[in-house]
Amino acid sequence: HLDSFCVAEDANGEVVGAAAVERYGAAGLLRSIVVAERMHGLGSDLVRWCIDQARAAGITTLVLLTTTAPDFFPRFGFWRTDRASVPAAVHASAEFQGACPASAIVMQLDLGDPVTEG
């Protein structure tokens, strides 16, 4: 299910971050934004990359679960929501069915209608 996956490397080729988006129909699940060091802007770059990839793929809703960074994601437009509001396909994912703890905060971002060429 990993439709878009990004690995960030430093100038020496060392992995310093990663992020992914899983697609579930018109919805996406933002997965595991990880960085070697915080407060250098890499996490923000990775989130923006994921949002851009999701938009380009026609995803209209992006969802995430977090136990550690609920104050980080609102700057990108994510807001807290409840599990019942998440698209059914995302709710059926392994993350929502137990891979992430029930105490994880659910956040959502609406990306709007997909762009169609015509």
trRosetta pair geometry for C-beta under 8 A, 3 or more apart (Angstrom, degrees):
i j d omega theta_ij theta_ji phi_ij phi_ji
1 22 4.1 32 137 -151 107 109
1 23 6.7 -156 -171 46 79 59
1 24 7.5 11 -156 -66 125 78
1 93 7.6 176 140 -128 171 109
2 5 5.0 30 163 -57 123 115
2 20 5.0 -42 -142 -169 106 134
2 21 7.6 111 -154 71 60 39
2 22 5.8 -55 -92 -90 44 78
2 31 7.3 -79 -110 39 93 152
3 21 5.8 -48 61 95 96 86
3 22 6.4 122 3 -137 89 30
3 23 4.2 43 -26 -11 147 110
3 28 7.5 -92 42 -125 131 109
3 53 7.8 161 110 150 97 117
3 57 6.5 75 142 -128 140 164
4 20 6.4 161 91 -154 59 57
4 21 4.4 15 53 43 105 103
4 50 6.7 149 103 -128 127 65
4 53 3.9 121 -152 155 166 148
4 54 7.2 -122 26 -59 148 61
4 57 7.0 -130 -39 -35 124 142
5 18 7.4 -5 -176 -170 84 98
5 19 7.6 177 -150 92 47 46
5 20 4.4 -5 -106 -106 74 100
5 21 8.0 -144 -66 28 48 59
6 18 6.5 169 91 -150 59 53
6 19 5.1 0 55 56 103 85
6 20 7.2 -174 20 -76 66 53
6 46 6.2 -176 86 -136 131 86
6 49 5.4 26 -38 123 169 145
6 50 7.3 -124 11 -66 127 78
6 53 7.9 -158 -39 -34 117 149
7 15 5.9 -51 -177 -129 107 105
7 17 7.5 158 -162 90 44 53
7 18 5.0 -11 -108 -102 64 93
8 15 7.2 102 77 -158 52 59
8 16 5.3 -66 106 68 98 85
8 17 3.9 9 44 59 122 97
8 18 6.8 -148 15 -67 77 44
8 35 7.8 -6 56 -115 136 80
8 42 6.0 172 108 -162 167 117
8 45 7.5 91 -93 95 146 124
8 46 6.6 -94 -29 -77 130 107
9 12 7.9 -130 168 72 96 49
9 13 5.3 -12 180 -146 134 34
9 14 6.2 143 -156 68 79 33
9 15 5.8 -48 -97 -92 75 43
9 16 6.4 120 -134 10 23 90
10 13 7.3 -51 68 18 64 17
10 14 4.9 -4 36 55 107 91
10 16 5.0 83 -41 -32 93 134
14 36 7.9 21 133 -51 110 164
15 18 7.0 2 -175 -47 114 104
15 36 7.5 140 115 -51 62 120
16 35 6.6 11 151 -157 74 70
16 36 4.4 -79 -148 10 65 123
16 37 7.3 -34 -164 18 103 85
16 42 6.4 -96 125 -142 109 166
17 33 7.8 -4 -170 -176 104 67
17 34 6.1 176 -147 96 60 60
17 35 4.3 -6 -100 -106 107 68
17 36 6.5 -103 -56 -4 68 77
17 42 4.8 -170 -40 152 156 127
17 43 7.1 -149 -136 -76 137 54
17 46 5.6 -129 150 -58 130 139
18 32 7.0 0 101 117 97 103
18 33 7.9 -171 92 -144 50 34
18 34 5.2 5 52 55 83 101
18 46 7.5 87 128 -136 12 143
19 30 7.5 -24 -172 -167 102 86
19 31 7.2 140 -171 77 55 66
19 32 7.0 -172 -124 93 47 62
19 33 4.8 11 -104 -108 104 69
19 34 7.4 -177 -70 23 61 62
19 46 3.9 144 -21 175 141 114
19 47 7.0 -151 -131 -70 158 42
19 49 6.6 128 70 73 137 113
19 50 5.2 -99 142 -55 129 121
20 30 7.8 144 86 -162 49 44
20 31 4.2 -25 75 64 96 114
20 32 6.5 20 30 54 99 92
20 50 7.4 66 117 -110 7 117
21 28 4.7 -1 -176 -180 108 128
21 29 6.9 148 -160 70 56 45
21 30 5.9 -26 -103 -101 77 53
21 31 6.8 -180 -89 12 23 90
21 50 5.0 145 -51 -158 110 96
21 53 5.8 177 20 95 141 120
21 54 5.3 -149 -150 -72 162 96
21 57 7.8 177 106 26 139 148
21 59 7.4 -119 168 -15 137 167
21 62 7.2 -57 -132 -131 117 108
22 28 6.5 153 76 -161 45 69
22 29 4.4 -11 57 54 101 102
22 31 5.8 69 -14 -34 99 126
22 93 6.9 114 103 -129 146 142
23 27 7.7 141 -160 86 52 46
23 28 5.4 -33 -102 -103 55 84
23 57 6.5 -107 -93 143 133 146
23 59 6.4 -126 -120 -83 91 118
24 27 4.9 -24 74 76 94 94
24 28 6.9 163 23 -95 75 29
24 29 6.5 52 -6 -19 116 101
24 87 6.7 161 103 100 119 124
24 89 3.6 171 165 124 114 116
24 90 4.9 173 55 -67 153 65
24 92 7.8 156 -147 54 141 94
24 93 6.6 -98 -69 -60 143 113
25 87 7.2 -137 64 156 119 144
25 89 5.1 133 8 12 113 164
26 58 7.0 -77 -128 133 74 88
26 59 6.3 140 179 -138 47 48
26 60 4.8 -3 166 22 107 105
26 61 6.7 63 122 20 86 90
26 87 7.5 -164 72 -121 83 162
26 114 7.5 -114 -137 -35 102 118
27 59 6.5 65 -155 -156 13 95
27 60 7.2 -53 -81 59 53 72
27 61 4.6 -27 -115 73 85 101
27 62 7.5 164 -166 -85 65 29
27 63 6.4 13 180 -3 113 111
27 86 7.9 108 -169 -179 155 75
27 87 4.0 -160 -42 40 157 152
27 89 6.1 159 48 66 121 109
27 90 4.9 -87 123 -39 139 118
28 54 4.7 -124 27 -127 162 117
28 57 7.5 94 -71 76 134 131
28 59 4.1 6 -23 -153 117 154
28 61 7.2 174 26 91 67 53
28 62 4.8 -18 70 -111 101 73
28 63 7.1 172 88 24 48 71
28 90 7.8 36 98 -92 9 121
29 62 7.7 159 -93 -160 15 61
29 63 5.5 -31 -108 72 64 90
29 64 6.9 126 -168 -92 61 50
29 90 5.4 153 -67 -138 104 103
29 93 5.8 -2 -48 -28 162 175
29 95 6.4 158 -179 35 146 145
30 33 7.1 -4 160 -38 107 102
30 47 7.5 29 -157 -131 141 78
30 50 5.6 86 -125 148 99 149
30 54 8.0 -55 -75 -54 88 142
30 62 5.6 55 -38 174 105 105
30 63 6.9 -164 13 85 83 35
30 64 4.0 -35 61 -80 108 108
31 64 7.8 -160 -64 -123 29 88
31 95 7.5 -143 -109 -65 93 148
33 43 5.6 84 154 -149 121 87
33 46 5.3 146 -142 105 99 129
33 47 6.0 -1 -108 -68 150 84
33 50 7.6 -98 -84 -14 105 147
33 69 7.7 -71 67 52 118 159
35 38 6.1 120 85 -82 124 54
35 40 7.5 -171 170 47 140 103
35 42 4.8 136 -125 89 129 118
35 43 4.9 -89 -24 -62 139 87
35 46 7.3 -159 -67 0 101 142
37 40 5.6 52 101 -8 103 129
37 42 7.6 86 68 23 73 132
38 43 6.8 5 -128 -19 71 134
41 44 5.2 -55 -160 41 59 115
41 45 6.0 63 144 -25 80 101
42 45 5.4 -52 -148 36 36 114
42 46 6.3 36 154 -20 68 104
43 46 5.7 -55 -149 36 31 111
43 47 6.4 30 154 -18 65 104
43 72 7.0 -46 136 -173 138 139
44 47 5.8 -53 -147 36 32 109
44 48 6.3 31 155 -17 65 106
44 75 7.7 -42 -119 97 108 133
44 76 7.9 179 -142 -66 75 111
45 48 5.8 -57 -149 38 29 110
45 49 6.3 34 152 -23 64 106
46 49 5.5 -50 -147 33 32 115
46 50 6.5 33 154 -19 64 104
47 50 5.7 -54 -150 36 32 111
47 51 6.4 33 152 -18 66 105
47 73 7.3 -168 -137 -117 148 75
47 76 5.4 -110 142 -70 130 158
48 51 5.7 -53 -147 37 33 112
48 52 6.3 34 154 -19 66 106
48 76 7.1 -148 -77 -120 65 120
49 52 5.8 -57 -150 38 29 112
49 53 6.3 28 153 -18 65 108
50 53 5.7 -54 -145 38 31 111
50 54 6.2 33 155 -20 65 106
50 62 7.6 122 135 -151 103 145
51 54 5.7 -54 -146 36 30 112
51 55 6.3 31 155 -19 64 106
51 62 6.6 -99 -110 -11 71 170
51 76 6.4 -156 -53 -178 147 124
51 109 7.1 -54 -115 114 109 156
51 111 7.2 175 -163 -102 83 115
52 55 5.8 -55 -148 36 29 111
52 56 6.2 28 155 -18 64 109
53 56 5.7 -56 -145 39 29 111
53 57 6.2 23 156 -15 64 111
54 57 5.8 -64 -149 41 28 108
54 59 4.0 -67 -175 57 86 133
54 62 5.2 29 173 -81 171 121
54 111 6.1 -153 118 -65 110 161
55 58 7.9 54 176 -60 30 18
55 59 6.9 -77 -69 55 26 82
55 111 5.2 -154 -92 -172 82 132
55 115 8.0 47 169 -4 87 108
58 114 3.7 21 -145 -124 84 137
58 115 7.5 -121 -100 37 76 63
59 62 6.2 74 133 -70 127 83
59 111 6.1 65 103 37 74 151
59 114 7.7 99 20 -85 17 102
60 110 6.9 -7 160 -159 74 70
60 111 5.3 -147 -150 61 33 92
60 112 6.4 -113 -142 83 83 25
60 113 6.3 3 -115 -109 123 28
60 114 6.1 -86 -65 -43 97 79
61 87 6.0 137 78 -27 143 124
61 90 8.0 -107 106 -21 113 147
61 108 6.4 -19 -170 -165 98 105
61 109 7.3 153 -159 80 51 51
61 110 5.8 -24 -104 -109 73 59
61 111 6.7 -146 -68 14 23 88
62 78 7.7 -81 94 -94 101 100
62 108 7.1 148 82 -158 51 54
62 109 4.5 -11 61 59 100 102
62 111 6.1 73 -13 -36 101 114
63 86 5.4 70 -126 -134 156 106
63 87 7.2 -146 -27 23 139 91
63 90 5.1 88 43 174 147 159
63 106 6.8 -18 -168 -167 102 91
63 107 7.1 153 -158 84 54 49
63 108 5.2 -16 -103 -103 73 78
63 109 7.9 -162 -71 24 34 68
64 73 6.6 -158 61 -113 142 158
64 78 6.8 -25 31 -135 116 149
64 106 7.6 158 84 -153 45 47
64 107 5.1 -13 60 61 91 97
64 108 7.9 -177 21 -77 66 37
65 95 5.7 -177 17 160 139 119
65 96 7.3 179 -54 -81 138 68
65 100 4.4 85 120 140 151 170
65 104 4.1 36 180 143 104 139
65 105 7.1 147 -157 71 55 43
65 106 6.0 -25 -100 -97 71 61
65 107 7.8 170 -87 20 24 77
66 69 5.0 -89 -169 56 140 74
66 70 5.5 170 90 -68 124 65
66 72 7.8 -155 -156 45 164 107
66 73 6.9 -174 -16 -17 154 134
66 104 6.2 142 61 -165 21 92
66 105 5.3 -29 65 59 79 95
66 107 6.6 5 10 2 111 120
67 100 7.3 -171 -34 -167 109 98
67 101 6.4 56 -83 44 136 114
67 103 6.7 63 -117 99 104 93
67 104 5.0 -70 -62 -106 84 77
67 105 7.2 150 -89 9 37 80
69 72 3.9 -22 176 16 107 127
69 73 6.5 101 124 -25 98 91
70 73 6.9 -57 -152 27 34 105
70 80 7.0 27 -160 -81 116 109
70 105 4.6 18 -92 66 124 161
70 107 7.0 167 -133 -55 76 127
71 74 7.0 -43 -159 16 39 110
72 75 7.1 -61 174 19 42 109
73 76 5.8 -61 -166 37 58 107
73 78 3.9 -29 147 56 110 140
73 107 5.3 88 102 134 150 166
74 77 7.4 112 -167 -27 42 3
74 78 5.8 -102 -86 70 38 74
74 79 6.6 62 -113 -90 88 55
74 107 8.0 -116 -66 -146 65 135
76 109 6.7 -40 118 -97 96 146
77 109 5.0 85 101 -133 99 106
77 110 7.9 -102 147 44 121 62
78 107 4.2 45 168 159 119 121
78 108 6.5 148 -149 68 77 21
78 109 4.7 -61 -87 -59 69 98
79 107 6.4 167 81 -152 20 82
79 108 6.4 -32 60 59 71 74
79 109 7.7 127 10 -83 67 57
80 105 6.1 -59 -123 -178 103 109
80 106 6.9 94 -159 78 63 61
80 107 5.7 -49 -93 -98 44 75
81 85 4.6 -98 168 69 121 138
81 86 7.1 140 105 -59 125 75
81 106 5.4 -73 73 111 74 104
81 107 6.7 120 16 -128 84 25
81 108 4.7 5 4 4 139 119
82 85 5.3 97 61 2 71 103
82 106 6.3 91 -149 57 14 134
83 86 5.8 -42 -162 7 44 118
83 91 6.6 104 177 -123 85 105
83 96 6.8 139 -146 -152 109 110
83 106 5.5 169 -73 -39 59 157
85 106 7.8 150 57 121 97 138
85 108 7.0 -95 113 -25 115 155
86 90 5.0 -106 165 87 109 116
86 91 4.8 138 93 -65 111 92
86 96 6.9 -162 97 -107 157 148
86 106 6.3 -98 -56 -167 121 139
86 108 7.1 -162 -99 -80 74 122
87 90 4.8 80 68 12 88 105
87 91 6.8 -159 93 -11 41 91
88 91 5.4 -57 -144 38 32 115
88 92 6.4 31 157 -21 66 105
89 92 5.8 -56 -152 33 30 111
89 93 7.5 53 144 -44 58 88
90 93 5.6 -27 -165 -9 44 119
90 96 6.5 98 140 -24 66 143
91 96 5.0 -129 -153 133 40 162
92 96 6.9 26 18 69 9 124
92 97 6.8 16 -168 -47 36 122
93 96 5.1 84 59 16 81 98
93 97 6.7 -166 92 0 38 96
94 97 5.7 -70 -137 50 28 103
94 98 7.2 -64 -176 56 61 75
94 99 4.6 52 139 -23 89 131
95 99 4.7 -64 -103 63 42 115
95 100 4.7 28 -171 -6 79 111
96 100 7.2 -6 -78 43 32 108
100 104 4.5 -11 153 -18 116 158
101 104 5.3 133 68 -30 70 89
